């Protein structure tokens, strides 16, 4: 995992490019802890502070910003973004 500001890239099994790119982390905290949860095996996890590998700390643009076709956009109780057309 590479976390920089409001962005995160996740690399799985020594992948050269990110397996998952999160362009906009939600919430107000820029510092804090990390919790890995769920079924899975975590091994060889190395924590290197300030190693961001060129990842911008600025959040990616929300592709729905300014799209008038979508209304009722919000966040559900489980933290997922919801949208109604």
MARRO-235274 format. One record per residue: residue number from 0; x, y, z of N, C-alpha, C in turn. Coordinates in steps of 0.1 Angstrom, whole numbers, padded with zeros to 4 digits. Atoms other than C-alpha are relative to their C-alpha. Example, Ala and Ser with C-alpha at 12.3 -4.5 7.8 and 13.67 -1.06 7.14 Angstrom:
<atoms>
ATOM  pos    n_x    n_y    n_z   ca_x   ca_y   ca_z    c_x    c_y    c_z
ATOM    0   0009  -0012   0000   0123  -0045   0078   0009   0012   0000
ATOM    1  -0009  -0011   0000   0137  -0011   0071  -0008   0011   0008
</atoms>
This chain:
<atoms>
ATOM  pos    n_x    n_y    n_z   ca_x   ca_y   ca_z    c_x    c_y    c_z
ATOM    0   0008  -0012   0000   0000   0000   0000   0009   0012   0000
ATOM    1  -0007  -0013   0001   0012   0035  -0009  -0011   0010   0003
ATOM    2   0010  -0010  -0004  -0008   0062   0009   0007   0014   0000
ATOM    3  -0005  -0014   0001  -0002   0099   0001  -0012   0010   0001
ATOM    4   0011  -0009  -0002  -0026   0125   0015  -0013  -0007  -0001
ATOM    5   0013   0006   0002  -0060   0116   0001  -0001  -0011  -0010
ATOM    6   0000   0011   0010  -0049   0089  -0023   0007  -0012   0005
ATOM    7  -0006   0012  -0004  -0039   0053  -0020   0001  -0010  -0012
ATOM    8  -0002   0011   0009  -0025   0026  -0043   0003  -0013   0007
ATOM    9  -0003   0013  -0006  -0025  -0011  -0034   0006  -0009  -0010
ATOM   10  -0007   0009   0009  -0001  -0035  -0049  -0001  -0014   0007
ATOM   11   0002   0014  -0004  -0008  -0073  -0046   0010  -0009  -0007
ATOM   12  -0010   0010   0005   0018  -0101  -0050   0010   0005  -0009
ATOM   13  -0012  -0006   0008   0047  -0080  -0062  -0004   0006  -0013
ATOM   14   0005  -0006   0012   0026  -0063  -0089   0009   0012  -0003
ATOM   15  -0008  -0012   0003   0046  -0036  -0108  -0009   0012  -0001
ATOM   16   0010  -0012   0000   0015  -0014  -0112  -0011  -0003   0010
ATOM   17   0010   0002  -0011  -0013  -0009  -0086  -0011  -0009  -0005
ATOM   18   0011   0009   0001  -0039  -0036  -0083  -0013   0008   0002
ATOM   19   0011  -0009  -0004  -0062  -0010  -0068   0005   0014   0002
ATOM   20  -0003  -0014  -0002  -0061   0028  -0071  -0012   0007   0006
ATOM   21   0011  -0007  -0007  -0082   0048  -0046   0004   0015  -0002
ATOM   22  -0003  -0014   0003  -0083   0084  -0059  -0004   0010   0010
ATOM   23   0005  -0009  -0010  -0102   0099  -0030  -0003  -0007   0013
ATOM   24   0004   0005  -0014  -0100   0087   0006  -0009   0009   0007
ATOM   25   0010  -0008  -0007  -0129   0099   0026   0004   0003   0014
ATOM   26  -0003  -0004  -0014  -0128   0116   0060   0009   0012   0001
ATOM   27  -0007  -0012  -0002  -0110   0145   0075   0014  -0002   0005
ATOM   28  -0013   0003  -0006  -0080   0128   0091   0011  -0002  -0010
ATOM   29  -0012   0002   0009  -0046   0131   0074   0010  -0009   0007
ATOM   30  -0009   0008  -0007  -0029   0111   0101  -0008  -0010   0008
ATOM   31   0008   0009  -0008  -0039   0080   0120   0005  -0014  -0002
ATOM   32  -0004   0014   0001  -0038   0042   0120  -0006  -0007  -0012
ATOM   33   0005   0008   0012  -0045   0015   0095  -0004  -0013   0006
ATOM   34   0006   0013  -0004  -0067  -0016   0101  -0002  -0008  -0012
ATOM   35   0003   0010   0011  -0066  -0046   0078  -0010  -0010   0006
ATOM   36   0011   0008  -0006  -0098  -0066   0083  -0006  -0009  -0011
ATOM   37   0006   0009   0010  -0115  -0095   0066   0007  -0013  -0002
ATOM   38  -0007   0013   0003  -0107  -0129   0053   0012   0003  -0009
ATOM   39  -0012  -0002   0008  -0072  -0128   0040   0012  -0003   0008
ATOM   40  -0013   0002  -0007  -0036  -0134   0048   0009   0012  -0003
ATOM   41  -0009  -0012   0002  -0012  -0105   0053   0014  -0005   0004
ATOM   42  -0014   0004  -0003   0025  -0113   0051   0010   0010  -0006
ATOM   43  -0010  -0008   0005   0057  -0094   0046  -0004   0015  -0002
ATOM   44   0005  -0014   0000   0040  -0060   0053   0011   0008   0006
ATOM   45  -0010  -0009  -0004   0066  -0033   0055  -0005   0014   0001
ATOM   46   0005  -0014  -0001   0058   0002   0068   0012   0009  -0001
ATOM   47  -0011  -0010   0002   0080   0030   0055  -0006   0014  -0001
ATOM   48   0006  -0013  -0001   0069   0064   0066   0005   0009  -0012
ATOM   49  -0003  -0010   0010   0069   0091   0039   0005  -0005  -0014
ATOM   50  -0004   0006   0013   0076   0067   0010  -0013   0000  -0009
ATOM   51   0012  -0002   0007   0049   0079  -0014   0002  -0003  -0015
ATOM   52  -0002   0004   0013   0065   0068  -0047  -0006   0009  -0011
ATOM   53   0005  -0010   0009   0055   0100  -0065  -0016   0001  -0001
ATOM   54   0014  -0001  -0001   0018   0096  -0056  -0004   0013   0005
ATOM   55   0005  -0013  -0004   0001   0130  -0054  -0009  -0001   0012
ATOM   56   0009   0000  -0011  -0015   0138  -0021  -0014   0006  -0002
ATOM   57   0013  -0006   0004  -0043   0157  -0038  -0010  -0011  -0004
ATOM   58   0010   0010   0004  -0076   0138  -0042  -0002   0001  -0015
ATOM   59   0003   0000   0015  -0085   0128  -0078  -0014   0007  -0001
ATOM   60   0013  -0007   0002  -0114   0147  -0093  -0011  -0011   0000
ATOM   61   0012   0009  -0001  -0148   0131  -0086  -0006   0001  -0014
ATOM   62   0005  -0001   0013  -0161   0121  -0120  -0015   0004  -0001
ATOM   63   0014  -0004   0000  -0197   0129  -0109  -0002   0015   0004
ATOM   64   0001  -0015  -0004  -0189   0165  -0098  -0005   0007  -0012
ATOM   65   0006  -0008   0011  -0210   0188  -0119  -0009  -0007  -0010
ATOM   66   0009   0007   0009  -0230   0161  -0136  -0014   0001   0005
ATOM   67   0013  -0003  -0005  -0265   0173  -0133  -0010  -0012  -0002
ATOM   68   0009   0012   0002  -0279   0139  -0145  -0001  -0008   0013
ATOM   69   0000   0007  -0012  -0271   0125  -0111  -0005   0008   0011
ATOM   70   0005  -0007  -0012  -0291   0135  -0080   0000  -0009   0011
ATOM   71   0001   0008  -0012  -0293   0123  -0045   0013  -0007   0003
ATOM   72  -0013   0007  -0003  -0256   0115  -0042   0003   0003   0015
ATOM   73  -0003  -0001  -0015  -0246   0108  -0006   0008  -0012   0004
ATOM   74  -0007   0011  -0006  -0229   0084   0017  -0009  -0008   0009
ATOM   75   0008   0009  -0007  -0247   0054   0031   0005  -0002   0014
ATOM   76  -0004   0002  -0014  -0245   0043   0068   0012  -0009   0000
ATOM   77  -0012   0008   0000  -0218   0018   0058   0012   0007  -0006
ATOM   78  -0011  -0008   0005  -0196   0045   0043   0001   0000  -0015
ATOM   79  -0001   0000   0015  -0202   0037   0006  -0008   0012  -0006
ATOM   80   0006  -0010   0007  -0211   0064  -0018  -0013  -0005  -0007
ATOM   81   0012   0005   0006  -0247   0061  -0031  -0004   0011  -0011
ATOM   82   0005  -0009   0010  -0262   0077  -0062  -0013  -0005  -0006
ATOM   83   0013   0003   0007  -0297   0079  -0077  -0001   0008  -0012
ATOM   84   0001  -0007   0013  -0304   0089  -0112  -0014   0004  -0001
</atoms>
